[in-house]
């Protein structure tokens, strides 16, 4: 579906947490007559720009699905290029969150990445801790899968001799400090969650956009918030 664009003030929208499935980089590139790698490059630029949008909207938590556990199956050339881009994106994101008095956290199997990227992630999180009361936390899901997160949490609970309950599982999730997502937005026209935030999405509002991620604009983002504000959330009541 498409979203009506609006200049409605986003700060009036009661939203605590939002998730983005950033889909469509490769299809955007094909539509533009560009290479797949150029599509990923533009997608990363929109990711960094969107930190401004989320921060200015006063949303406390935003989760970005940057690289799934399944994405490792892509071509060696594409994965290698993405690893190079991640280093660039993360540095830019680090600068952006510092400007916005925000923080940055990573969720996923960090050990899957090179020592260089792991060090960069750790350094960015350490710097973020210097901000005692961040206005926004940017969560970046890298080598992430919702099922893998739940399995890892269950194993941690069992390894500590704890009974597996909802409370213990949540405590040991990679994203333990993240509140349930109010809204999940997927760009690119597909209508599925693709193993994204399985635990936190049980009562999320879902919004599927035809717009490819690299083409997303601030006006589109304002339309997303307006669409969310128009919904009535019952959460099973």
VEXLOFI-521425 format. One record per atom (N, C-alpha, C): x, y, z; residue in three letters. Coordinates in steps of 0.2 Angstrom, whole numbers, plus 5000, padded with zeros to 4 digits. Example, Ala and Ser with C-alpha at 12.3 -4.5 7.8 and 13.67 -1.06 7.14 Angstrom:
2
506649725039ALA
506249785039ALA
506649845039ALA
506449895035SER
506849955036SER
506450005039SER
***
This chain:
237
500449945000UNK
500050005000UNK
500450065000UNK
500150124998UNK
500550184999UNK
500250225005UNK
500650275007UNK
500550315013UNK
500350385010UNK
499850415013UNK
499750485011UNK
500250525015UNK
500550575011UNK
501050615013UNK
500750675017UNK
500950695022UNK
500650745026UNK
501150785030UNK
501050855032UNK
501450895036UNK
501250895043UNK
500850845045UNK
500650835052UNK
501250825056UNK
501250865062UNK
501750865066UNK
501850795070UNK
502450765069UNK
502550695071UNK
502550695078UNK
502750745082UNK
502850745089UNK
502150725093UNK
501550735089UNK
500950725092UNK
500750655092UNK
501150615089UNK
500950545088UNK
501250505094UNK
500750465097UNK
500950425103UNK
501350365101UNK
501950365100UNK
502350305098UNK
502950295102UNK
503150245105UNK
503750235109UNK
504250195105UNK
504050155101UNK
504550105097UNK
504350095090UNK
504750095086UNK
504650085079UNK
505150035076UNK
504949995071UNK
505449945068UNK
505449955061UNK
506049955057UNK
506049965050UNK
506349895047UNK
505949865042UNK
506249815038UNK
506449855032UNK
507049865031UNK
507349905025UNK
507449865019UNK
506849855015UNK
506849815010UNK
506849855003UNK
507149824998UNK
507049854991UNK
507649884988UNK
508249884992UNK
508849914989UNK
509049884982UNK
508949824981UNK
509149794975UNK
508649804969UNK
508049804971UNK
507549824966UNK
507549894964UNK
507649934969UNK
507750004967UNK
508250024962UNK
508849984964UNK
509449994959UNK
509249974952UNK
508949914951UNK
508749894945UNK
508249934941UNK
507749964945UNK
507350014942UNK
507650074940UNK
508250094943UNK
508550154941UNK
509150144936UNK
509150074934UNK
509750064929UNK
510450064933UNK
510450054939UNK
511050054943UNK
511249984945UNK
511849974948UNK
512049914951UNK
511749894958UNK
511749834959UNK
511549814966UNK
511849844971UNK
512549854970UNK
512949884975UNK
512749954976UNK
512649994971UNK
512350064972UNK
511750064975UNK
511350014975UNK
510650014978UNK
510850014986UNK
511249974988UNK
511449964995UNK
511750024998UNK
512150064994UNK
512450124996UNK
511950174997UNK
511450184993UNK
510950234994UNK
510450215000UNK
510350145000UNK
509950125006UNK
510350145013UNK
510950135013UNK
511350155019UNK
511250235020UNK
511250275015UNK
511250345016UNK
510550365019UNK
510050325017UNK
509350345019UNK
509250315026UNK
509650265028UNK
509650245035UNK
509950295040UNK
510450325038UNK
510750375042UNK
510350445042UNK
510050455036UNK
509550515036UNK
508950505041UNK
508750445041UNK
508150425045UNK
508250435052UNK
508850435055UNK
508950445062UNK
508750515064UNK
508850565059UNK
508550625060UNK
507850625061UNK
507450595057UNK
506750595057UNK
506550565063UNK
506750505065UNK
506550475072UNK
506750515078UNK
507350545078UNK
507450585084UNK
507050645084UNK
506950685078UNK
506550745078UNK
505750725080UNK
505550665079UNK
504850645080UNK
504850625088UNK
505350625091UNK
505350605099UNK
505250535100UNK
505350495095UNK
505250415097UNK
505850385101UNK
505650355106UNK
506250335111UNK
506650275108UNK
506350235104UNK
506650175101UNK
506550165094UNK
507050155090UNK
506950135083UNK
507450075081UNK
507150025078UNK
507549965077UNK
507649955069UNK
508249945067UNK
508349945059UNK
508549875058UNK
508249835053UNK
508449765051UNK
508949775046UNK
509549775047UNK
510149795043UNK
510349735039UNK
510449675043UNK
510749615040UNK
510449555044UNK
510149505040UNK
509849455044UNK
510249395044UNK
510149345048UNK
510549285048UNK
510549245041UNK
509949255037UNK
509849225031UNK
510249265025UNK
510449325027UNK
510749365021UNK
511449345020UNK
511749305024UNK
512449275023UNK
512449225017UNK
511849205015UNK
511849165009UNK
511849195002UNK
511949265002UNK
511949304996UNK
512649294993UNK
512749324987UNK
513449314984UNK
513949334988UNK
514549304987UNK
515149324991UNK
515349404990UNK
515249424983UNK
515349494981UNK
514949544985UNK
514249524985UNK
513749564988UNK
513949574996UNK
514049514999UNK
514149515006UNK
514749555008UNK
515249545004UNK
515949575005UNK
515849655005UNK
515449675000UNK
515349744999UNK
514949775005UNK
514449735007UNK
514049755013UNK
514449765019UNK
514949725020UNK
515349725026UNK
515749795026UNK
515949815020UNK
516349875019UNK
515849935020UNK
515249925018UNK
514749985019UNK
514549985026UNK
514549935029UNK
514349935037UNK
514849975040UNK
515449975039UNK
515950015043UNK
515850085042UNK
515650105035UNK
515550175034UNK
514850195037UNK
514350155036UNK
513650175039UNK
513750185047UNK
514050135050UNK
514050135057UNK
514450195060UNK
514950215056UNK
515350275058UNK
514850345057UNK
514550345052UNK
514050395051UNK
513550395056UNK
513250345057UNK
512750335062UNK
512950355069UNK
513550345071UNK
513850365077UNK
513950435078UNK
514150475072UNK
514150545072UNK
513450575073UNK
512950545070UNK
512250565070UNK
511950565077UNK
512050505080UNK
511750495086UNK
512050535092UNK
512650555091UNK
513050595095UNK
512750665095UNK
512550695088UNK
512250755087UNK
511550765090UNK
511250705090UNK
510550705093UNK
510450685100UNK
511050675103UNK
510950655110UNK
510650585111UNK
510750545106UNK
510450485106UNK
510950425108UNK
510750365108UNK
511250315109UNK
511150255103UNK
511650215103UNK
511650165098UNK
511750095101UNK
511350045099UNK
511449975102UNK
511449925096UNK
511749875097UNK
511749815091UNK
511449755094UNK
511049725090UNK
510749655092UNK
510949605086UNK
511049545088UNK
511249495083UNK
511849455085UNK
512049415081UNK
512649375082UNK
513249415080UNK
513449455084UNK
514049495083UNK
514649455081UNK
514749395084UNK
515349355083UNK
515449335075UNK
514849345071UNK
514849325064UNK
515349375060UNK
515449435063UNK
515749485059UNK
516549485061UNK
516849525057UNK
517649535057UNK
517749565064UNK
518349555066UNK
518649585072UNK
518549665072UNK
518749685066UNK
518649765065UNK
517949785066UNK
517449755063UNK
516749775064UNK
516549765071UNK
516749715074UNK
516549705081UNK
516849755086UNK
517449775084UNK
517749835088UNK
517349895087UNK
517149905081UNK
516849975079UNK
516149975083UNK
515749915083UNK
515149915087UNK
515249925094UNK
515749885097UNK
515849895104UNK
516049965106UNK
516449995102UNK
516650065103UNK
516050115103UNK
515650105098UNK
515050155097UNK
514550145103UNK
514450085106UNK
514050075111UNK
514350105118UNK
515050095118UNK
515350125124UNK
515250205124UNK
515350235118UNK
515250305118UNK
514550325120UNK
514050285117UNK
513350295119UNK
513250295126UNK
513550255130UNK
513450255137UNK
513650315141UNK
514050365138UNK
514150425141UNK
513550475141UNK
513050455137UNK
512450495137UNK
511950465142UNK
511950485148UNK
511550455153UNK
510750445151UNK
510550505148UNK
509750495147UNK
509650515139UNK
509850465135UNK
509750475128UNK
508950485126UNK
508850535121UNK
508250545119UNK
507950495115UNK
508350455111UNK
508250405107UNK
508750355107UNK
508550285106UNK
509050235106UNK
508950205099UNK
509450205095UNK
509450175088UNK
509750105089UNK
509250055088UNK
509449985088UNK
509649955081UNK
510249925080UNK
510349905073UNK
510449825074UNK
510049795070UNK
510049715070UNK
510449695064UNK
511049665066UNK
511549635061UNK
511649565063UNK
511649525058UNK
511649455058UNK
511149435063UNK
510549455062UNK
509949445067UNK
509449405064UNK
509149365068UNK
508549325067UNK
508149325073UNK
507449325072UNK
507049325078UNK
507049255082UNK
507049205078UNK
507049135081UNK
507749125084UNK
508249145081UNK
508949135084UNK
508949175090UNK
508649235091UNK
508649275097UNK
508349235103UNK
507749205101UNK
507349165106UNK
507749105108UNK
508049065103UNK
508449005105UNK
509049025110UNK
509349075108UNK
509949095112UNK
509749115119UNK
509149155120UNK
508949165126UNK
508749105130UNK
508449055127UNK
508248995131UNK
508848955133UNK
509348955129UNK
509948925131UNK
510348955136UNK
510249025136UNK
510549055142UNK
510249045149UNK
509549045148UNK
509149035154UNK
509348965157UNK
509348915152UNK
509448845154UNK
510148835157UNK
510648875154UNK
511348865156UNK
511448895163UNK
510948935165UNK
511048965172UNK
510548935177UNK
510248875175UNK
509848835179UNK
509148865180UNK
508948915176UNK
508248945177UNK
507748915173UNK
507148905176UNK
506548885172UNK
506448935166UNK
506248905160UNK
506148945154UNK
505348965155UNK
505349035156UNK
504649065157UNK
504649125152UNK
504149165151UNK
504149225147UNK
504649275151UNK
504649275157UNK
505049325161UNK
505749315160UNK
505949245160UNK
506649235160UNK
506949235152UNK
506449215148UNK
506649225141UNK
506749295139UNK
506349345141UNK
506449415139UNK
507049445142UNK
507149415148UNK
507749445152UNK
508449425148UNK
508449375144UNK
509049355141UNK
509049365133UNK
508549395131UNK
508549415124UNK
509049465122UNK
509349465116UNK
509849515114UNK
509549585115UNK
508849595114UNK
508549655114UNK
508149665121UNK
508349635126UNK
508049635132UNK
507749705135UNK
508149755133UNK
507949825136UNK
507449855131UNK
507249825125UNK
506849855120UNK
506149845122UNK
505649895122UNK
504949885123UNK
504649855117UNK
504149815118UNK
503749785112UNK
503649845107UNK
503749825100UNK
503649875095UNK
502949895094UNK
502849965094UNK
502149985092UNK
502049975085UNK
502549995081UNK
502449995074UNK
503049965070UNK
502849915065UNK
503349895061UNK
503249915054UNK
503749945050UNK
503649965044UNK
504049925039UNK
503849895034UNK
504249865029UNK
504149905022UNK
504649925019UNK
504649955013UNK
504749895007UNK
504649915001UNK
504749874995UNK
504249834993UNK
503649834996UNK
503049804993UNK
502949734996UNK
503349704999UNK
503249635002UNK
502849645008UNK
502449585010UNK
502049595016UNK
502149535020UNK
502749535023UNK
502949485028UNK
503449515033UNK
503649475039UNK
504049505044UNK
504749475043UNK
504849415039UNK
505549395038UNK
505949385044UNK
505649355049UNK
506049335055UNK
506349395059UNK
505949455059UNK
506149515062UNK
505749525068UNK
506149535074UNK
505849545081UNK
505249505082UNK
505349435082UNK
504849385083UNK
504549395090UNK
504949405095UNK
504649415102UNK
504349485103UNK
504549535100UNK
504349605101UNK
503749625097UNK
503549585092UNK
503049605087UNK
502349575088UNK
502249545093UNK
501649505094UNK
501049555094UNK
501049615096UNK
500449665095UNK
500649725091UNK
501149715087UNK
501449775083UNK
500849795078UNK
500849855076UNK
500449875070UNK
500949865065UNK
500649845059UNK
501049825053UNK
500849875047UNK
501349905044UNK
501249945038UNK
501749925033UNK
501449905027UNK
501849885021UNK
501849935016UNK
502449965014UNK
502450015009UNK
502749985002UNK
502450014997UNK
502649994990UNK
503350034989UNK
503450084992UNK
504150124991UNK
504750084993UNK
505250084989UNK
505850054990UNK
506250094996UNK
506550055000UNK
506950095005UNK
507350155003UNK
507750144998UNK
508150194995UNK
507850264993UNK
507150254992UNK
506750304989UNK
506350344995UNK
506350315001UNK
506050335006UNK
506250415008UNK
505750455010UNK
505850525011UNK
505550545018UNK
505750605020UNK
505450625026UNK
504750635026UNK
504450655020UNK
503750665019UNK
503450595020UNK
503750545017UNK
503450475018UNK
503450455025UNK
503950475029UNK
503950455036UNK
503450495040UNK
503350555038UNK
502750595041UNK
502050555040UNK
502050525034UNK
501450495032UNK
501350425036UNK
501950395037UNK
501950335041UNK
501650345049UNK
501850405051UNK
501650425058UNK
500950445058UNK
500750475053UNK
500050495053UNK
499550425052UNK
499750385048UNK
499450315047UNK
499350285054UNK
499950275058UNK
499950245064UNK
499450285069UNK
499450345069UNK
499050385074UNK
498250375073UNK
498150355067UNK
497450345065UNK
497150275067UNK
497550235069UNK
497350165071UNK
497150155079UNK
496750115080UNK
496550095087UNK
496850035089UNK
497250035094UNK
497649975097UNK
497249945103UNK
497049885102UNK
496649855107UNK
497149805111UNK
497649775108UNK
498049725111UNK
497749665114UNK
497249645111UNK
496849585113UNK
496249605118UNK
496149665119UNK
495649685124UNK
494949685120UNK
***
